[in-house]
Amino acid sequence: MSILVDENTRLIVQGITGRDGSFHTKQMLAYGTKVVGGVTPGKGGQTTEDNLPVFNSVQDAVKETDANSTVIYVPAKFAPAAVIEAAEAGISLIVCITEGIPVMDMVEVYHTVQVKGARLIGPNCPGAISPDKAKIGIMPGQIHKPGRVGVISRSGTLTYEIVNSLTERGVGQSTCIGVGGDPIVGSGFRDLLPLFEKDDETDAVVLIGEIGGDEEERTAEYIGKHMSKPVFAYVVGQTAPEGKRMGHAGAIVSGGAGTAESKIKAFSAVGVPVARTIDELADAVAEKSKA
Amino acid sequence: MKIHEYQAKELFANYGIPVPPQTLAMTPDEVYEAAGTYGGTVAVKAQVHVGGRGKAGGIKVVKNADEARAAGERILGMDIKGITVKKVIVVESDAEIVKEAYLGIILDRSAKGISFICSAEGGVDIEEVAATTPEKILTFHTLSADEFPEAEARKVAGKLFEDETTAEPVLNVMRGLFKVFVEKDCSLAEINPLVLNDRGEVVALDGKINFDENALFRQPDVEALRDMDEEDPNEIEAKEKGLSFIQLDGDIGCMVNGAGLAMATMDMIKFFGGEPANFLDVGGSSSPAKVIHAFKLLMGNPNVKAILVNIFGGITRCDDIAEGILESYKQIEINLPIVIRLSGTNAEEGMAMLKDTPLITAETFEAAVKKAIELSKGGAA
């Protein structure tokens, strides 16, 4: 099975004619993702190098291609409207890669997407991949391997590093999702864990958290009550100074809240092992997978 | 992005929130002059971006202009948490404070909305109140930047000073604060304390605003409020070059791609007994120019004894990074040991390009970290 993305994904690319959009469209096609078209306002009717139709609006694209998913590579200024346009056009999975969207805009975007019944991943995220089935986003496909471990992360390259460590140990993944590094994201750990819990092809889940906010603490509470499958955690930012944004807009310890210590404590309290190093994490998951 | 108290209160005043008259001063003479103009009691307050000014002696309430000058002499030039005080404000403080309350607005990650935080316990550390007596904190939120939560605000307004006659002026302050919060793309706007004085007025005695960095592109007025004295020039310069950089106290300079991996690298250094000198994310599409600038930043820190380059190539190509490193050797003098670990996209090509350099290569993340720690402690390569 896997979750969110698979061979039934019919993907459109918003911002398909831009630099990032066109580059990653090729990468996704090469990985086997069913990309069925793209959207760039004003360029409707054109065809891309990869022979994909370009539409003026998501609505047009959905009508012509029967797309069910979209990935957004448009600049931060236009990305909120792009997400809302996709939700209003009836797209069920919206993956927003764009970094730097004003947080205030995400308040409206988040609730509009909710009302429309769509699922948003991101913004400021690498996307989602179900190895050997399809990928939506910017992650390097070759480091992944099909298997039975789900991965949910707030990070980008750190996720690749960890997935690579799993793959090196022979531990494959059902689906890997980067939820994004912004304060307000469409889906958090708690939104995705239930999907892995229900997925027949996932046996365990790896959570990669970081400083800032209280998503990890709330997730720990959720795991304690609702998860039967084993969960492994890793939390970065123990050495981060207070009041400084560590790259991601959402990664900041302020007023003593959002510290790595607090998150590690919360996970430990519900019996979720928190690894101290990436090797320790990968070894623990590999050990469990063999058992 | 942070601004000073005086700037926050000027913004408040523009949005109809009552603030006491204040004057910015850079010298004791200017303090004296301002205090003379106000006449009676004034407060002299250090303007720095760190908390705990009062405890550090950065705030003095004085009775006349002579005392104000003396306070100005003491506070200007004072060091508060490593920052030298370069400016103070002189605030008219004739009215007696009857009660102090707290009012704050934040972008709430959990509620995915805009939350008001209110307490009748003002003038103190609100986190402390939240931790010890959470029942004294009242909160409510709105899920739309276009909708001030009128009904909830009304319920709470009279409780701030436990006096219903103050409900209307408090509501006005709440409306003003919400408006400035939304219009200026704040991530936090706080009045602590909001006071009720003996004239029956509700006044914002202190103010703090943090702005969402992501929204600065559409807030030129806000960007203009940035005080370069308060910013680390290296961090600002890094940002202009597309790098994310934060100075720390250790001796191992780090260059990493991706914020999460950069934090993990710092944590690993600490875990194995070393001290990271910085957080540095060279970003996704790492051009050689970025790598060169990153090296300049690391070499510019006199504490750095060894450099660790940790790259996991996804979109970032390891050969691009290698090219940047080769170019760096040509352009700047690199006299520190550098440990490098390249993994992922084009890692082998990248490593091959670097084989004739004095770089110390490591196969894995952990091995690279351990090697860098050894070198930072004077160990041999």
Interface residues (C-beta under 8 A of the other chain):
Chain A: A76 K77 G100 I101 P102 V103 M104 M106 V107 E108 Y110 H111 P126 I138 M139 P140 I143 S153 R154 S155 G156 T157 L158 T159 Y160 E161 N164 G181 D182 P183 I184 I208 E210 I211 G213 D214 E215 R218 V236 G237 Q238 T239 A240 P241 K244 R245 M246 G247 H248 A249 G250 A251 G255 G256 A257 A260 R276 T277 I278 D279
Chain B: L107 R109 S110 K112 G113 I114 I126 E127 L143 S144 A145 V182 D185 S187 D212 E213 N214 A215 F217 R218 S244 I246 L248 V256 N257 G258 A259 G260 L261 A262 M263 A264 M266 D267 M268 I269 K270 F271 P276 F279 D281 G284 F312 G313 G314 I315 T316 S343 G344 T345 F365 E366
